[in-house]
Amino acid sequence: MTVLGPGTLTIGETGTEIDVSCLVNGARISPSKDQKDATQKLCGTKVPGAVTYTAALSGNVDIDPDAGAAGLFALSWSKPGTQQAFKFVPNTAEGTAASGTLVLDPLDYGADAYGDVLTSDFEFAIVGTLTFKYGTTGAVATLVTGTPIAQPKIAPPDLIAPPAPVPVPAP
C-alpha cells in the first residue's frame, strides 16, 4: 500500500522551480468529468455526449512569507493566474510522478487563532497535458485536460420486428 510521503512537490519553471515539499501538509490530484447529454437520432442510433476531463492539484500548505521573494507565498501573490510547471511525487519510494502545468492562485494569509501556524488550503487548476510516469514500470500515461473526447456511436437497436405471417384462407 502506497502512502503519502515522503515525497516532493516543485512549482515553477525548470531551473527556477520552488521546492515546497516541506511545506505540504496534504496534496492530491483530483479529476472532474463533464459529459454532455446523449442524442437520439431518427434512425434509432444513440450518440453519447462528448466527455471532457479537467483536473486540479489541491491540498494544504504552510505558507512561507518569511522566504521572501523566493517562496511560494510570494510567487502566488506576484504572479496570480499564471501557468507554472509542477512535478508531484506523493511517495518517492514508489516513484510515480505527476507533472504538467497548473494555474497559480494566491494563497491565504493568516490563521484562525493566536499561535496557529499560517497555512492555506489551495486548489490549482491543471491545464494542458497531465503526465503520469509510473515508478515501478517506467510506463507513461497522459490526459489532455479540457479537450472533449468524442464517444463512439452506438448501433441502433432492432426496433422493428418483422410482421407475423398472415394466414391465407384456402380457396
C-alpha positions as CSV (number, residue, x, y, z in Angstrom):
1,M,0.0,0.0,0.0
2,T,1.4,3.4,-1.0
3,V,1.2,6.2,1.5
4,L,1.6,10.0,1.3
5,G,5.3,10.8,2.0
6,P,8.0,11.2,2.0
7,G,7.6,12.9,-1.4
8,T,8.2,16.0,-3.4
9,L,6.3,18.9,-4.9
10,T,8.0,21.5,-7.0
11,I,6.3,24.5,-8.7
12,G,7.8,26.8,-11.3
13,E,9.9,26.6,-14.4
14,T,12.8,24.2,-14.6
15,G,15.9,25.9,-13.2
16,T,13.9,28.3,-11.1
17,E,11.3,25.9,-9.5
18,I,10.5,26.2,-5.9
19,D,10.6,23.0,-3.8
20,V,7.6,23.2,-1.4
21,S,7.8,19.6,-0.3
22,C,8.5,20.6,3.4
23,L,5.5,23.0,3.4
24,V,2.9,20.4,2.2
25,N,0.5,19.1,4.9
26,G,-1.6,17.2,2.3
27,A,-1.9,17.2,-1.5
28,R,-3.8,15.3,-4.2
29,I,-4.6,15.5,-7.9
30,S,-8.4,15.1,-8.4
31,P,-10.1,14.7,-11.8
32,S,-13.5,16.0,-12.7
33,K,-15.7,14.7,-15.5
34,D,-18.2,16.6,-17.6
35,Q,-20.3,14.5,-20.0
36,K,-22.8,16.1,-22.4
37,D,-26.2,14.6,-23.0
38,A,-26.5,11.8,-25.5
39,T,-28.6,12.4,-28.6
40,Q,-31.1,10.1,-30.2
41,K,-31.1,10.1,-34.0
42,L,-34.1,9.5,-36.2
43,C,-32.7,6.2,-37.4
44,G,-32.5,4.9,-33.8
45,T,-28.8,5.4,-33.3
46,K,-27.9,6.9,-30.0
47,V,-24.8,9.1,-29.9
48,P,-23.2,9.5,-26.4
49,G,-22.3,13.1,-25.5
50,A,-18.6,14.1,-25.5
51,V,-16.7,13.7,-22.3
52,T,-14.3,16.4,-21.0
53,Y,-11.9,15.8,-18.1
54,T,-10.3,18.5,-16.0
55,A,-8.0,18.1,-13.0
56,A,-6.7,20.1,-10.1
57,L,-3.9,19.9,-7.6
58,S,-5.3,20.6,-4.2
59,G,-4.3,20.4,-0.6
60,N,-2.9,22.4,2.3
61,V,0.4,24.1,2.8
62,D,2.2,26.0,5.5
63,I,2.8,29.4,3.9
64,D,6.3,30.8,3.7
65,P,6.2,34.7,3.8
66,D,9.5,34.5,5.7
67,A,11.1,33.1,2.5
68,G,10.6,36.5,0.8
69,A,10.5,36.7,-3.0
70,A,12.0,33.1,-3.2
71,G,8.9,31.5,-1.6
72,L,5.7,30.0,-2.9
73,F,3.6,32.6,-1.0
74,A,5.4,35.5,-2.8
75,L,5.1,33.7,-6.2
76,S,1.4,33.1,-5.6
77,W,0.8,36.8,-5.0
78,S,3.2,38.3,-7.5
79,K,2.1,36.0,-10.4
80,P,-1.6,35.1,-9.8
81,G,-3.3,33.4,-12.8
82,T,0.0,32.4,-14.4
83,Q,0.7,29.0,-15.7
84,Q,3.5,27.3,-13.8
85,A,5.2,23.9,-14.3
86,F,4.8,21.4,-11.5
87,K,6.0,17.9,-10.5
88,F,4.3,16.0,-7.7
89,V,5.7,12.7,-6.3
90,P,3.5,11.7,-3.4
91,N,5.9,8.9,-2.4
92,T,9.5,8.8,-3.6
93,A,10.0,5.1,-2.7
94,E,7.1,4.1,-5.0
95,G,8.2,6.7,-7.5
96,T,5.2,7.6,-9.6
97,A,5.4,11.2,-10.7
98,A,2.7,13.6,-12.0
99,S,3.8,16.6,-14.0
100,G,2.2,19.3,-16.1
101,T,1.1,22.9,-15.9
102,L,-1.0,24.5,-13.2
103,V,-2.7,27.9,-12.8
104,L,-1.4,29.6,-9.7
105,D,-3.8,31.3,-7.4
106,P,-2.9,33.5,-4.3
107,L,-2.5,31.6,-1.0
108,D,-4.4,32.7,2.1
109,Y,-2.5,34.9,4.6
110,G,-3.3,34.5,8.3
111,A,-4.7,31.9,10.8
112,D,-7.8,31.2,12.8
113,A,-6.3,31.5,16.3
114,Y,-3.4,33.1,18.1
115,G,-0.3,30.8,17.9
116,D,-1.6,28.8,14.9
117,V,0.8,28.0,12.1
118,L,-0.1,30.1,9.0
119,T,-1.5,27.6,6.5
120,S,-3.5,27.8,3.3
121,D,-5.8,25.4,1.5
122,F,-5.2,25.6,-2.2
123,E,-6.7,24.3,-5.4
124,F,-4.7,24.9,-8.6
125,A,-6.4,24.0,-11.9
126,I,-4.2,21.8,-14.2
127,V,-4.2,22.9,-17.8
128,G,-2.9,21.1,-20.9
129,T,-1.4,17.7,-20.7
130,L,-1.1,15.9,-17.3
131,T,1.5,13.2,-17.4
132,F,2.0,10.3,-15.0
133,K,5.3,8.4,-15.1
134,Y,4.9,5.2,-13.2
135,G,7.9,4.5,-11.0
136,T,7.6,0.7,-10.9
137,T,7.4,0.2,-14.7
138,G,8.5,3.5,-16.3
139,A,5.3,3.5,-18.3
140,V,3.8,6.8,-19.1
141,A,0.1,7.8,-19.3
142,T,-1.2,11.2,-20.3
143,L,-4.5,13.1,-20.1
144,V,-5.1,16.2,-22.1
145,T,-7.4,18.3,-19.8
146,G,-10.2,20.5,-21.1
147,T,-10.4,18.7,-24.5
148,P,-13.7,16.9,-25.4
149,I,-13.3,13.2,-26.1
150,A,-15.9,12.1,-28.7
151,Q,-17.7,8.9,-27.9
152,P,-18.3,6.2,-30.5
153,K,-21.7,5.8,-31.9
154,I,-23.9,3.0,-30.6
155,A,-25.6,0.9,-33.3
156,P,-29.3,1.3,-33.4
157,P,-31.3,-1.5,-31.8
158,D,-33.5,-3.7,-33.9
159,L,-36.6,-1.6,-33.2
160,I,-39.0,-3.1,-35.8
161,A,-39.7,-6.8,-35.7
162,P,-40.8,-8.4,-38.9
163,P,-44.5,-8.7,-39.2
164,A,-46.0,-12.1,-38.3
165,P,-47.1,-14.1,-41.4
166,V,-50.8,-13.6,-42.2
167,P,-52.6,-16.9,-42.7
168,V,-54.1,-17.1,-46.1
169,P,-57.5,-18.9,-46.2
170,A,-57.7,-21.9,-48.5
171,P,-59.9,-21.4,-51.6
